[in-house]
């Protein structure tokens, strides 16, 4: 009747099919559950195999992400190296001093690569430090946040000169600025041509605070380094 008189029974077709399927589903339920029990071990083994494959793929994705990040950093460093007017050697950071994490790093280049004590170390973001010790294959870099580090610097806007040194607190201090120096928070600080170890106009950081000392007639500026030193993985050493 449903087949030969479709126009007449069309409104009832789906209801009839739905009612007819109820006993079929009731009868099929125990069969499906029994099948699940019988195939449990096979399904579980397949689940474990797929889970292991997912973990392997996740590890590969993490590795590929690290490779992409490294390529991006090296590309930026290469562009900066091409812009430099000075001969330089690229190096990777291979060690840190746990007792002075913000003061020292070890790089994988030494005298064999033309490095000497006192050479400046930079990245595409700015000044990092200078070579403190060097042997044939490695060198120790004193970071600009080390209190023993110092470099002649210039505040770009008002052209005020001073001496930048480290504080071991993640920031630097610019000293010997005169009272009334028209420096402002946000001014960029670069290396000065008065520096004996750094080329001029390399970015050091940004002024984040200004402290006046009326007793000796000086102004000091706190400088936030332009380079996140704890994240540095590759550097350039200016050799000439």
Residue frames as a rotation matrix with the C-alpha (Angstrom) as fourth column:
UNK 1
0.564 0.826 0.000 0.00
0.826 -0.564 0.000 0.00
0.000 0.000 -1.000 0.00
UNK 2
0.433 -0.482 -0.762 2.86
0.153 -0.793 0.589 2.36
-0.888 -0.371 -0.270 0.81
UNK 3
-0.618 -0.760 0.200 4.48
0.269 0.035 0.963 1.60
-0.739 0.648 0.182 -2.53
UNK 4
-0.542 0.432 0.721 1.42
0.836 0.184 0.518 1.66
0.091 0.883 -0.461 -4.80
UNK 5
0.553 0.749 0.367 -0.31
0.658 -0.662 0.359 4.67
0.511 0.043 -0.859 -3.25
UNK 6
-0.393 -0.853 -0.343 2.60
0.889 -0.257 -0.379 6.96
0.235 -0.453 0.860 -2.30
UNK 7
-0.601 0.171 0.780 0.59
-0.035 -0.982 0.188 10.20
0.798 0.086 0.596 -2.56
UNK 8
0.436 0.896 0.078 -2.07
-0.187 0.005 0.982 8.97
0.880 -0.443 0.170 -0.16
UNK 9
0.842 -0.101 -0.530 0.28
0.494 0.539 0.682 7.42
0.217 -0.836 0.503 2.40
UNK 10
0.080 -0.896 0.436 3.18
0.354 -0.384 -0.853 9.91
0.932 0.222 0.286 2.14
UNK 11
0.172 -0.031 0.985 2.38
-0.721 -0.685 0.105 11.58
0.671 -0.728 -0.140 5.54
UNK 12
0.847 0.253 0.467 2.41
-0.519 0.580 0.628 8.14
-0.112 -0.774 0.623 7.23
UNK 13
0.679 -0.579 -0.452 5.57
0.017 0.628 -0.778 6.74
0.734 0.520 0.436 5.64
UNK 14
-0.287 -0.905 0.314 8.10
-0.330 -0.215 -0.919 8.06
0.899 -0.368 -0.237 8.14
UNK 15
0.004 0.362 0.932 5.88
-1.000 -0.018 0.011 7.28
0.020 -0.932 0.362 11.16
UNK 16
0.931 0.355 -0.086 5.44
-0.359 0.932 -0.049 3.67
0.063 0.077 0.995 10.01
UNK 17
0.379 -0.873 -0.305 9.16
0.097 0.366 -0.926 3.29
0.920 0.322 0.223 9.41
UNK 18
-0.359 -0.524 0.773 9.96
-0.677 -0.423 -0.602 4.79
0.642 -0.739 -0.203 12.81
UNK 19
0.372 0.579 0.725 7.49
-0.910 0.380 0.164 2.46
-0.181 -0.722 0.668 14.60
UNK 20
0.946 -0.010 -0.323 8.84
-0.114 0.926 -0.360 -0.56
0.303 0.378 0.875 12.71
UNK 21
0.126 -0.991 -0.038 12.41
-0.131 0.022 -0.991 0.27
0.983 0.130 -0.127 13.66
UNK 22
0.191 -0.030 0.981 11.72
-0.942 -0.288 0.175 0.26
0.277 -0.957 -0.083 17.44
UNK 23
0.873 0.121 0.472 11.56
-0.315 0.880 0.356 -3.55
-0.372 -0.460 0.806 17.88
UNK 24
0.750 -0.661 -0.020 14.54
0.341 0.412 -0.845 -3.93
0.567 0.627 0.535 15.56
UNK 25
0.043 -0.746 0.664 16.59
-0.483 -0.597 -0.640 -1.61
0.875 -0.293 -0.386 17.76
UNK 26
0.452 0.189 0.871 15.46
-0.886 0.204 0.416 -3.46
-0.099 -0.960 0.260 20.88
UNK 27
0.979 -0.074 0.191 16.50
0.090 0.993 -0.080 -6.79
-0.184 0.096 0.978 19.39
UNK 28
0.575 -0.800 0.172 19.79
0.280 -0.005 -0.960 -5.41
0.769 0.600 0.221 18.09
UNK 29
0.571 -0.343 0.746 20.86
-0.687 -0.698 0.204 -3.84
0.450 -0.629 -0.634 21.40
UNK 30
0.694 -0.349 0.630 22.03
-0.368 0.581 0.726 -7.02
-0.619 -0.736 0.275 23.20
UNK 31
0.766 -0.437 0.472 23.75
0.639 0.603 -0.478 -8.17
-0.075 0.668 0.741 20.01
UNK 32
0.574 -0.555 0.602 25.67
-0.005 -0.738 -0.675 -4.89
0.819 0.384 -0.426 19.77
UNK 33
0.579 -0.342 0.740 26.68
-0.813 -0.304 0.496 -5.03
0.056 -0.889 -0.455 23.44
UNK 34
0.785 -0.281 0.552 27.81
0.086 0.932 0.352 -8.66
-0.614 -0.229 0.756 23.07
UNK 35
0.713 -0.521 0.469 29.86
0.583 0.069 -0.809 -7.70
0.389 0.851 0.353 20.03
UNK 36
0.580 -0.495 0.647 31.51
-0.517 -0.837 -0.177 -4.88
0.630 -0.232 -0.742 22.05
UNK 37
0.641 -0.311 0.702 32.51
-0.611 0.347 0.712 -7.36
-0.465 -0.885 0.032 24.76
UNK 38
0.785 -0.303 0.541 33.84
0.448 0.880 -0.156 -9.89
-0.428 0.365 0.827 22.24
UNK 39
0.466 -0.594 0.656 35.90
0.676 -0.240 -0.697 -7.28
0.571 0.768 0.289 20.41
UNK 40
0.997 -0.024 -0.074 36.99
0.034 -0.719 0.694 -5.31
-0.070 -0.694 -0.716 23.51
UNK 41
0.370 -0.929 0.018 40.62
0.348 0.157 0.924 -6.47
-0.861 -0.336 0.381 23.49
UNK 42
-0.099 -0.392 0.915 41.04
0.993 0.015 0.114 -5.82
-0.058 0.920 0.388 19.80
UNK 43
0.645 0.418 0.640 39.49
0.483 -0.871 0.082 -2.36
0.592 0.256 -0.764 20.13
UNK 44
0.931 -0.313 -0.188 41.64
0.021 -0.469 0.883 -1.54
-0.364 -0.826 -0.430 23.17
UNK 45
0.071 -0.944 0.323 44.82
0.679 0.283 0.677 -2.63
-0.731 0.172 0.661 21.38
UNK 46
0.040 0.015 0.999 43.86
0.925 -0.379 -0.031 -0.48
0.378 0.925 -0.029 18.41
UNK 47
0.923 0.332 0.196 43.21
0.218 -0.869 0.445 2.44
0.318 -0.368 -0.874 20.77
UNK 48
0.620 -0.757 -0.205 46.66
0.198 -0.101 0.975 2.04
-0.759 -0.645 0.088 22.36
UNK 49
-0.137 -0.686 0.714 48.33
0.923 0.173 0.344 1.86
-0.359 0.707 0.610 18.95
UNK 50
0.302 0.328 0.895 46.58
0.709 -0.705 0.019 5.01
0.638 0.628 -0.446 17.76
UNK 51
0.990 0.039 -0.132 47.35
0.125 -0.664 0.737 6.80
-0.059 -0.746 -0.663 21.05
UNK 52
0.241 -0.971 -0.008 51.06
0.515 0.121 0.848 6.00
-0.822 -0.208 0.529 20.62
UNK 53
-0.177 -0.263 0.949 50.96
0.977 -0.167 0.136 7.28
0.123 0.950 0.286 17.05
UNK 54
0.734 0.502 0.458 49.31
0.426 -0.865 0.264 10.50
0.529 0.001 -0.849 18.24
UNK 55
0.819 -0.475 -0.320 52.04
0.161 -0.345 0.925 10.99
-0.550 -0.809 -0.206 20.87
UNK 56
-0.123 -0.891 0.437 54.75
0.796 0.174 0.579 10.46
-0.592 0.419 0.688 18.25
UNK 57
0.045 0.222 0.974 53.08
0.868 -0.492 0.072 12.96
0.495 0.842 -0.215 15.90
UNK 58
0.955 0.296 -0.015 52.74
0.254 -0.791 0.556 15.50
0.153 -0.535 -0.831 18.73
UNK 59
0.426 -0.876 -0.228 56.47
0.355 -0.069 0.932 15.16
-0.832 -0.478 0.282 19.48
UNK 60
-0.281 -0.513 0.811 57.28
0.944 0.007 0.331 15.64
-0.176 0.858 0.482 15.81
UNK 61
0.506 0.547 0.666 55.11
0.645 -0.753 0.128 18.76
0.572 0.365 -0.734 15.68
UNK 62
0.914 -0.231 -0.334 56.93
0.146 -0.579 0.802 20.21
-0.379 -0.782 -0.496 18.68
UNK 63
-0.008 -0.982 0.191 60.27
0.589 0.150 0.794 19.46
-0.808 0.119 0.576 17.00
UNK 64
-0.148 0.016 0.989 59.13
0.959 -0.243 0.148 21.04
0.242 0.970 0.021 13.74
UNK 65
0.855 0.489 0.175 57.88
0.416 -0.846 0.333 24.11
0.310 -0.212 -0.927 15.62
UNK 66
0.592 -0.720 -0.361 61.31
0.210 -0.295 0.932 24.48
-0.778 -0.628 -0.024 17.26
UNK 67
-0.291 -0.706 0.646 63.01
0.837 0.139 0.529 24.18
-0.463 0.695 0.550 13.86
UNK 68
0.261 0.478 0.839 60.73
0.820 -0.568 0.068 26.87
0.509 0.670 -0.540 12.39
UNK 69
0.975 0.079 -0.206 61.45
0.191 -0.764 0.616 29.18
-0.109 -0.640 -0.761 15.34
UNK 70
0.203 -0.976 -0.076 65.19
0.405 0.013 0.914 28.60
-0.892 -0.216 0.398 15.00
UNK 71
-0.242 -0.251 0.937 65.05
0.970 -0.032 0.242 29.28
-0.031 0.967 0.251 11.26
UNK 72
0.683 0.571 0.455 63.16
0.569 -0.807 0.159 32.52
0.458 0.151 -0.876 11.94
UNK 73
0.828 -0.428 -0.363 65.78
0.098 -0.527 0.845 33.66
-0.553 -0.734 -0.394 14.48
UNK 74
-0.110 -0.941 0.321 68.67
0.589 0.198 0.784 32.76
-0.801 0.275 0.532 12.21
UNK 75
0.073 0.216 0.974 67.04
0.961 -0.276 -0.011 34.54
0.267 0.936 -0.228 9.27
UNK 76
0.949 0.295 0.107 66.66
0.247 -0.912 0.327 37.73
0.194 -0.284 -0.939 11.35
UNK 77
0.533 -0.825 -0.190 70.27
0.120 -0.148 0.982 37.43
-0.838 -0.546 0.020 12.53
UNK 78
-0.180 -0.592 0.786 71.49
0.879 0.262 0.399 36.92
-0.442 0.762 0.473 8.95
UNK 79
0.504 0.431 0.749 69.62
0.727 -0.680 -0.098 40.02
0.467 0.593 -0.655 7.75
UNK 80
0.978 -0.160 -0.138 71.19
-0.029 -0.750 0.661 42.03
-0.209 -0.642 -0.738 10.57
UNK 81
0.206 -0.957 0.207 74.65
0.432 0.278 0.858 40.63
-0.878 -0.087 0.471 9.75
UNK 82
-0.024 -0.168 0.986 74.26
0.998 -0.054 0.015 41.77
0.051 0.984 0.169 6.14
UNK 83
0.784 0.393 0.481 73.32
0.389 -0.914 0.113 45.29
0.484 0.098 -0.870 7.30
UNK 84
0.746 -0.529 -0.404 76.29
0.316 -0.253 0.915 45.58
-0.586 -0.810 -0.022 9.65
UNK 85
0.843 -0.526 -0.113 79.22
-0.433 -0.539 -0.723 47.65
0.319 0.658 -0.682 8.45
UNK 86
0.008 -0.851 0.525 81.55
-0.987 0.077 0.139 45.43
-0.158 -0.520 -0.840 10.49
UNK 87
-0.303 -0.197 -0.932 82.91
-0.419 0.906 -0.056 41.91
0.856 0.374 -0.357 10.12
UNK 88
-0.011 0.387 0.922 81.18
-0.994 0.093 -0.051 39.53
-0.106 -0.917 0.384 12.51
UNK 89
-0.825 -0.234 -0.515 81.04
-0.271 0.963 -0.004 35.87
0.497 0.136 -0.857 13.53
UNK 90
0.249 0.960 0.129 77.78
-0.733 0.100 0.673 34.09
0.633 -0.263 0.728 14.36
UNK 91
-0.852 -0.501 -0.152 77.77
-0.255 0.650 -0.716 31.90
0.458 -0.572 -0.681 17.48
UNK 92
0.211 0.918 -0.335 75.31
-0.010 0.345 0.938 29.82
0.977 -0.195 0.082 19.49
UNK 93
-0.039 -0.124 0.992 74.78
-0.961 -0.266 -0.071 30.01
0.272 -0.956 -0.109 23.23
UNK 94
0.030 -0.050 -0.998 75.85
-0.123 0.991 -0.053 26.67
0.992 0.124 0.024 24.72
UNK 95
-0.227 -0.138 -0.964 75.95
0.845 0.464 -0.265 27.42
0.484 -0.875 0.011 28.44
UNK 96
0.404 0.352 0.844 74.91
-0.190 -0.871 0.454 29.64
0.895 -0.344 -0.285 31.33
UNK 97
-0.795 -0.596 -0.117 76.24
0.055 0.121 -0.991 30.26
0.605 -0.794 -0.063 34.81
UNK 98
0.044 0.910 -0.411 73.44
0.687 0.271 0.674 29.26
0.725 -0.312 -0.614 37.24
UNK 99
-0.045 -0.110 -0.993 74.83
0.939 -0.343 -0.004 31.60
-0.340 -0.933 0.119 39.90
UNK 100
-0.447 -0.114 -0.887 74.84
-0.056 -0.986 0.155 34.57
-0.893 0.118 0.434 37.48
UNK 101
-0.074 0.513 0.855 72.17
0.822 0.517 -0.239 33.80
-0.565 0.685 -0.460 34.89
UNK 102
0.868 0.479 0.129 71.74
0.476 -0.731 -0.489 37.47
-0.139 0.486 -0.863 33.94
UNK 103
0.629 -0.691 -0.356 75.47
-0.442 -0.695 0.567 38.18
-0.640 -0.199 -0.742 33.88
UNK 104
-0.447 -0.892 -0.066 77.28
-0.669 0.285 0.686 35.46
-0.594 0.351 -0.724 31.89
UNK 105
0.814 0.558 0.158 76.75
-0.345 0.684 -0.643 33.17
-0.467 0.469 0.750 28.92
UNK 106
-0.282 -0.888 0.364 79.03
-0.140 0.413 0.900 30.75
-0.949 0.203 -0.241 27.05
UNK 107
0.655 0.447 -0.609 79.19
-0.648 -0.081 -0.757 30.68
-0.387 0.891 0.237 23.23
UNK 108
0.697 -0.264 0.667 80.59
0.286 0.955 0.078 28.01
-0.658 0.137 0.741 20.92
UNK 109
0.737 -0.533 0.415 83.25
0.356 -0.215 -0.909 30.12
0.574 0.818 0.031 19.16
UNK 110
0.712 -0.558 -0.425 86.79
0.408 -0.164 0.898 30.98
-0.571 -0.813 0.111 20.32
UNK 111
0.111 -0.773 -0.624 90.23
-0.394 -0.611 0.687 32.09
-0.912 0.169 -0.373 19.18
UNK 112
-0.559 -0.277 0.782 90.08
0.493 0.647 0.582 29.62
-0.667 0.710 -0.225 16.29
UNK 113
0.196 0.755 0.626 87.28
0.981 -0.140 -0.138 31.78
-0.016 0.641 -0.767 14.88
UNK 114
-0.329 -0.455 0.827 89.10
0.545 -0.807 -0.228 35.07
0.771 0.376 0.514 15.44
UNK 115
0.733 0.668 0.131 87.52
0.258 -0.450 0.855 35.99
0.630 -0.593 -0.502 18.77
UNK 116
-0.495 -0.869 -0.011 89.45
0.407 -0.220 -0.887 38.07
0.768 -0.444 0.462 21.32
UNK 117
-0.223 0.351 -0.909 88.79
0.956 -0.104 -0.275 39.41
-0.191 -0.931 -0.312 24.77
UNK 118
-0.573 0.061 -0.817 86.85
0.160 -0.970 -0.184 42.69
-0.804 -0.236 0.546 24.76
UNK 119
-0.965 0.244 0.097 85.03
0.071 -0.111 0.991 42.13
0.253 0.963 0.090 21.46
UNK 120
-0.573 0.813 0.101 81.41
-0.733 -0.454 -0.507 43.28
-0.366 -0.365 0.856 21.40
UNK 121
-0.906 0.382 0.181 78.53
0.412 0.895 0.174 40.79
-0.095 0.232 -0.968 21.24
UNK 122
-0.632 0.702 -0.328 75.22
-0.663 -0.709 -0.240 41.82
-0.401 0.066 0.914 19.67
UNK 123
-0.493 0.551 0.673 72.04
0.656 0.744 -0.128 40.49
-0.571 0.378 -0.728 18.09
UNK 124
-0.557 0.341 0.757 69.54
0.634 -0.414 0.653 41.90
0.536 0.844 0.015 15.64
UNK 125
0.546 0.831 -0.107 67.71
0.674 -0.360 0.645 43.47
0.498 -0.424 -0.757 18.62
UNK 126
0.792 -0.276 0.544 70.70
-0.403 -0.907 0.126 45.26
0.459 -0.319 -0.829 20.14
UNK 127
-0.195 -0.961 0.195 73.68
-0.737 0.012 -0.676 45.02
0.648 -0.276 -0.710 22.49
UNK 128
0.716 0.357 -0.600 74.17
0.050 0.831 0.554 41.80
0.696 -0.426 0.578 24.46
UNK 129
0.875 -0.482 -0.037 77.61
0.017 -0.046 0.999 42.19
-0.484 -0.875 -0.032 26.08
UNK 130
0.503 -0.772 -0.389 81.28
-0.796 -0.237 -0.557 41.65
0.338 0.590 -0.734 25.37
UNK 131
0.555 -0.377 -0.742 83.83
0.194 0.925 -0.326 38.83
0.809 0.037 0.586 25.44
UNK 132
0.777 -0.262 0.572 85.28
-0.628 -0.367 0.686 38.45
0.030 -0.893 -0.450 28.95
UNK 133
-0.108 -0.802 0.588 87.31
-0.533 0.546 0.646 35.25
-0.839 -0.244 -0.486 28.51
UNK 134
0.713 0.323 -0.622 88.16
-0.700 0.298 -0.648 33.16
-0.024 0.898 0.439 25.46
UNK 135
-0.094 -0.753 0.651 89.89
-0.277 0.648 0.709 29.88
-0.956 -0.114 -0.269 24.64
UNK 136
-0.916 -0.401 -0.029 90.33
-0.126 0.219 0.968 27.96
-0.382 0.890 -0.251 21.40
UNK 137
-0.795 0.602 0.074 86.75
0.449 0.503 0.738 26.75
0.408 0.620 -0.670 21.00
UNK 138
0.261 0.927 -0.270 84.58
0.892 -0.125 0.435 28.71
0.369 -0.354 -0.859 23.44
UNK 139
-0.711 -0.425 0.560 84.18
0.197 -0.885 -0.421 32.17
0.675 -0.189 0.713 24.93
UNK 140
-0.252 0.598 -0.761 82.55
0.947 -0.010 -0.321 33.65
-0.200 -0.801 -0.564 28.02
UNK 141
-0.340 0.259 0.904 80.35
0.422 -0.817 0.393 36.66
0.840 0.515 0.169 27.37
UNK 142
-0.779 0.135 -0.613 79.81
0.523 -0.399 -0.753 39.29
-0.346 -0.907 0.241 30.07
UNK 143
-0.059 0.869 0.491 76.24
0.941 -0.116 0.318 40.50
0.334 0.481 -0.811 29.62
UNK 144
-0.459 -0.149 0.876 75.31
0.155 -0.984 -0.086 44.16
0.875 0.096 0.475 29.81
UNK 145
0.639 0.712 0.291 73.35
-0.217 -0.196 0.956 43.51
0.738 -0.674 0.029 33.02
UNK 146
0.331 -0.627 -0.705 76.58
0.876 0.482 -0.017 42.55
0.351 -0.612 0.709 34.83
UNK 147
0.911 0.032 -0.412 77.71
0.251 -0.834 0.491 45.31
-0.328 -0.550 -0.768 37.26
UNK 148
-0.007 -0.995 -0.102 81.23
0.311 -0.099 0.945 45.03
-0.950 -0.025 0.310 35.81
UNK 149
-0.160 0.025 0.987 79.97
0.987 0.027 0.160 45.82
-0.023 0.999 -0.029 32.31
UNK 150
0.165 0.254 -0.953 80.07
0.233 -0.949 -0.213 49.41
-0.958 -0.187 -0.216 31.11
UNK 151
-0.298 -0.219 0.929 79.74
0.953 -0.010 0.303 51.19
-0.057 0.976 0.212 27.79
UNK 152
-0.822 0.004 -0.570 79.64
0.007 -1.000 -0.018 54.84
-0.570 -0.019 0.822 26.72
UNK 153
-0.350 0.813 0.465 76.10
0.922 0.386 0.020 55.60
-0.163 0.436 -0.885 25.59
UNK 154
-0.995 0.091 -0.035 73.93
-0.098 -0.950 0.295 58.31
-0.006 0.297 0.955 24.11
UNK 155
-0.236 0.972 0.011 70.25
0.433 0.116 -0.894 59.15
-0.870 -0.206 -0.448 24.64
UNK 156
-0.447 -0.066 0.892 68.99
0.890 0.065 0.451 59.55
-0.088 0.996 0.030 21.09
UNK 157
0.532 0.786 0.316 66.48
0.815 -0.577 0.062 62.39
0.231 0.224 -0.947 21.54
UNK 158
0.988 -0.101 -0.116 68.34
-0.049 -0.923 0.383 65.03
-0.146 -0.372 -0.917 23.60
UNK 159
0.546 -0.834 -0.086 71.80
0.094 0.163 -0.982 63.66
0.833 0.528 0.167 22.62
UNK 160
0.586 -0.313 0.747 72.82
-0.807 -0.310 0.503 63.34
0.074 -0.898 -0.434 26.27
UNK 161
0.071 -0.669 -0.740 75.91
-0.298 0.694 -0.655 61.21
0.952 0.267 -0.150 26.94
UNK 162
0.430 0.014 0.903 76.55
-0.900 0.078 0.428 58.95
-0.065 -0.997 0.047 29.91
UNK 163
-0.687 -0.676 -0.266 77.89
-0.657 0.735 -0.169 55.58
0.310 0.058 -0.949 31.00
UNK 164
0.472 0.874 -0.115 75.65
-0.783 0.475 0.402 52.50
0.406 -0.100 0.908 31.01
UNK 165
-0.752 -0.659 -0.013 76.41
-0.571 0.661 -0.488 49.66
0.330 -0.359 -0.873 33.42
UNK 166
-0.220 0.671 -0.708 74.57
0.071 0.735 0.674 46.58
0.973 0.098 -0.210 34.70
UNK 167
-0.200 0.241 0.950 72.72
-0.912 -0.400 -0.090 46.03
0.358 -0.884 0.300 37.98
UNK 168
-0.969 -0.128 -0.211 72.12
-0.084 0.974 -0.209 42.23
0.232 -0.185 -0.955 38.08
UNK 169
-0.530 0.848 0.023 68.41
0.006 0.031 -1.000 43.06
-0.848 -0.530 -0.021 38.37
UNK 170
-0.058 0.494 0.868 67.58
0.881 0.433 -0.188 42.70
-0.469 0.754 -0.460 34.69
UNK 171
0.921 0.315 0.228 67.98
0.385 -0.822 -0.420 46.42
0.055 0.474 -0.879 33.99
UNK 172
-0.137 -0.977 0.163 70.90
0.918 -0.187 -0.349 48.82
0.372 0.102 0.923 33.41
UNK 173
0.601 0.240 -0.763 71.76
0.590 -0.777 0.220 52.19
-0.539 -0.582 -0.608 34.90
UNK 174
0.247 -0.492 0.835 72.93
0.747 -0.452 -0.487 55.20
0.617 0.744 0.256 32.91
UNK 175
0.438 -0.186 -0.879 75.09
0.774 -0.420 0.474 57.49
-0.458 -0.888 -0.040 35.06
UNK 176
-0.516 -0.771 -0.372 76.84
0.579 -0.635 0.512 60.87
-0.631 0.049 0.774 34.77
UNK 177
-0.088 0.566 0.820 73.90
0.829 -0.415 0.375 62.67
0.552 0.712 -0.433 33.19
UNK 178
-0.932 -0.318 0.172 73.68
0.199 -0.849 -0.490 66.36
0.302 -0.422 0.855 34.16
UNK 179
-0.390 0.807 -0.444 70.88
0.583 -0.157 -0.797 67.88
-0.713 -0.570 -0.409 36.23
UNK 180
0.052 0.508 -0.860 68.37
-0.434 -0.764 -0.477 69.34
-0.899 0.398 0.181 33.81
UNK 181
-0.928 -0.370 -0.042 69.14
-0.215 0.442 0.871 66.79
-0.303 0.817 -0.490 31.11
UNK 182
-0.179 0.933 -0.311 66.06
-0.924 -0.268 -0.271 66.66
-0.337 0.239 0.911 28.91
UNK 183
-0.912 -0.074 -0.404 65.69
-0.223 0.915 0.337 62.90
0.344 0.398 -0.850 28.86
UNK 184
-0.088 0.959 0.268 62.27
-0.996 -0.078 -0.048 61.29
-0.025 -0.272 0.962 29.06
UNK 185
-0.286 0.131 0.949 60.85
-0.235 0.951 -0.202 57.87
-0.929 -0.281 -0.241 29.75
UNK 186
0.721 0.543 0.430 60.68
0.225 0.404 -0.887 56.04
-0.655 0.736 0.170 26.43
UNK 187
0.569 -0.599 -0.563 63.86
-0.806 -0.543 -0.237 57.59
-0.164 0.588 -0.792 24.95
UNK 188
0.944 -0.304 -0.129 66.11
0.232 0.888 -0.398 55.14
0.236 0.346 0.908 23.12
UNK 189
0.556 -0.828 0.076 69.68
-0.573 -0.316 0.756 54.67
-0.602 -0.464 -0.650 24.33
UNK 190
0.955 -0.290 -0.068 72.42
0.111 0.558 -0.823 53.67
0.276 0.778 0.565 21.86
UNK 191
0.354 -0.911 -0.212 76.16
0.845 0.214 0.490 53.15
-0.401 -0.353 0.845 21.99
UNK 192
0.858 -0.099 -0.504 78.25
-0.151 -0.987 -0.063 56.28
-0.491 0.130 -0.861 21.64
UNK 193
0.764 -0.645 0.018 81.24
0.108 0.101 -0.989 56.92
0.636 0.758 0.146 19.37
UNK 194
0.250 -0.667 0.702 83.14
-0.902 -0.424 -0.081 57.56
0.351 -0.613 -0.707 22.62
UNK 195
0.816 0.105 0.568 82.99
-0.377 0.842 0.386 53.82
-0.438 -0.529 0.727 23.34
UNK 196
-0.132 -0.964 -0.232 86.28
-0.943 0.050 0.328 51.99
-0.305 0.262 -0.916 22.96
UNK 197
-0.798 -0.208 0.566 84.77
-0.173 0.978 0.116 48.52
-0.578 -0.005 -0.816 22.54
UNK 198
-0.047 0.863 0.504 81.47
0.672 0.401 -0.623 49.03
-0.739 0.309 -0.598 20.72
UNK 199
-0.752 -0.052 0.657 80.65
0.592 -0.490 0.640 50.60
0.289 0.870 0.399 17.36
UNK 200
-0.879 0.435 -0.195 78.35
-0.263 -0.784 -0.563 53.61
-0.398 -0.443 0.803 17.63
UNK 201
-0.398 0.856 -0.329 74.56
-0.915 -0.343 0.214 53.60
0.070 0.386 0.920 17.19
UNK 202
-0.647 0.250 -0.720 73.90
0.123 0.967 0.225 50.05
0.753 0.057 -0.656 18.40
UNK 203
0.219 0.854 0.472 70.67
-0.476 -0.328 0.816 49.90
0.852 -0.403 0.334 20.40
UNK 204
-0.882 -0.471 -0.007 71.11
-0.186 0.362 -0.913 49.31
0.432 -0.805 -0.407 24.15
UNK 205
-0.539 0.743 -0.396 67.59
0.842 0.489 -0.228 49.82
0.024 -0.456 -0.890 25.42
UNK 206
-0.036 0.676 0.736 64.92
0.327 -0.688 0.648 52.25
0.944 0.264 -0.197 26.51
UNK 207
-0.892 -0.241 0.383 64.66
-0.220 -0.510 -0.832 54.66
0.396 -0.826 0.401 29.44
UNK 208
-0.144 0.871 -0.470 62.05
0.527 0.470 0.709 53.40
0.838 -0.145 -0.526 31.92
UNK 209
0.769 0.370 -0.522 62.75
0.638 -0.381 0.669 55.72
0.048 -0.847 -0.529 34.89
UNK 210
0.093 -0.716 0.692 64.74
0.216 -0.664 -0.716 58.85
0.972 0.216 0.093 35.76
UNK 211
0.645 0.034 -0.763 66.37
0.761 0.065 0.646 59.41
0.072 -0.997 0.016 39.16
UNK 212
0.454 -0.469 0.758 67.84
-0.065 -0.865 -0.497 62.80
0.889 0.176 -0.423 40.19
UNK 213
0.366 -0.443 -0.819 70.57
0.920 0.304 0.247 63.11
0.140 -0.844 0.518 42.82
UNK 214
0.878 0.060 0.475 70.83
0.091 -0.995 -0.041 66.78
0.470 0.079 -0.879 43.92
UNK 215
0.811 -0.577 -0.092 73.77
0.069 -0.062 0.996 66.05
-0.580 -0.814 -0.011 46.26
UNK 216
-0.226 -0.954 0.196 76.21
0.382 0.098 0.919 65.49
-0.896 0.283 0.342 43.40
UNK 217
-0.025 0.277 -0.961 74.25
-0.600 -0.773 -0.207 67.27
-0.800 0.571 0.185 40.67
UNK 218
-0.914 -0.314 -0.258 73.69
-0.395 0.538 0.745 64.20
-0.095 0.782 -0.615 38.52
UNK 219
0.236 0.971 -0.047 70.81
-0.922 0.208 -0.327 62.34
-0.308 0.120 0.944 36.93
UNK 220
-0.837 -0.438 0.329 70.59
-0.330 0.882 0.335 58.60
-0.437 0.172 -0.883 36.47
UNK 221
0.026 0.851 -0.525 68.36
-0.998 0.052 0.034 56.74
0.056 0.523 0.851 34.09
UNK 222
-0.228 -0.004 0.974 67.15
-0.273 0.960 -0.060 53.17
-0.935 -0.280 -0.220 34.43
UNK 223
-0.309 -0.007 -0.951 67.42
-0.950 -0.040 0.309 51.38
-0.040 0.999 0.006 31.10
UNK 224
0.459 0.477 0.750 65.42
-0.320 0.876 -0.361 48.35
-0.829 -0.074 0.555 30.03
UNK 225
-0.633 -0.773 0.043 67.68
-0.246 0.254 0.935 46.33
-0.734 0.582 -0.351 27.68
UNK 226
-0.015 0.615 -0.788 66.28
-0.982 -0.156 -0.102 45.89
-0.186 0.773 0.606 24.19
UNK 227
-0.277 -0.156 -0.948 67.31
-0.473 0.881 -0.007 42.21
0.837 0.446 -0.318 24.24
UNK 228
0.742 0.481 0.468 65.64
-0.661 0.408 0.629 39.65
0.112 -0.776 0.621 26.52
UNK 229
-0.138 -0.987 -0.080 68.95
-0.957 0.154 -0.246 38.18
0.255 0.043 -0.966 27.67
UNK 230
-0.331 0.046 0.943 67.46
-0.562 0.793 -0.236 35.05
-0.758 -0.608 -0.236 29.21
UNK 231
0.631 0.674 0.385 66.02
-0.044 0.526 -0.849 34.09
-0.775 0.519 0.362 25.80
UNK 232
0.358 -0.560 -0.747 69.14
-0.914 -0.373 -0.158 34.64
-0.190 0.740 -0.645 23.66
UNK 233
0.713 -0.090 0.696 70.19
0.079 0.996 0.048 31.54
-0.697 0.021 0.717 21.69
UNK 234
0.292 -0.644 0.708 72.30
0.954 0.143 -0.263 33.00
0.068 0.752 0.656 18.84
UNK 235
0.619 -0.191 -0.762 74.58
0.168 -0.915 0.366 36.04
-0.767 -0.354 -0.534 18.78
UNK 236
0.734 -0.518 0.439 76.96
0.433 -0.141 -0.890 37.95
0.523 0.844 0.121 16.54
UNK 237
0.433 -0.703 -0.565 80.49
0.570 -0.272 0.775 38.83
-0.698 -0.658 0.283 17.69
UNK 238
0.991 -0.133 0.007 81.91
-0.087 -0.691 -0.717 41.92
0.100 0.710 -0.697 15.97
UNK 239
0.566 -0.823 0.045 85.50
0.705 0.512 0.491 41.00
-0.428 -0.246 0.870 15.17
UNK 240
-0.576 -0.790 0.212 86.56
0.783 -0.458 0.421 43.96
-0.235 0.409 0.882 13.03
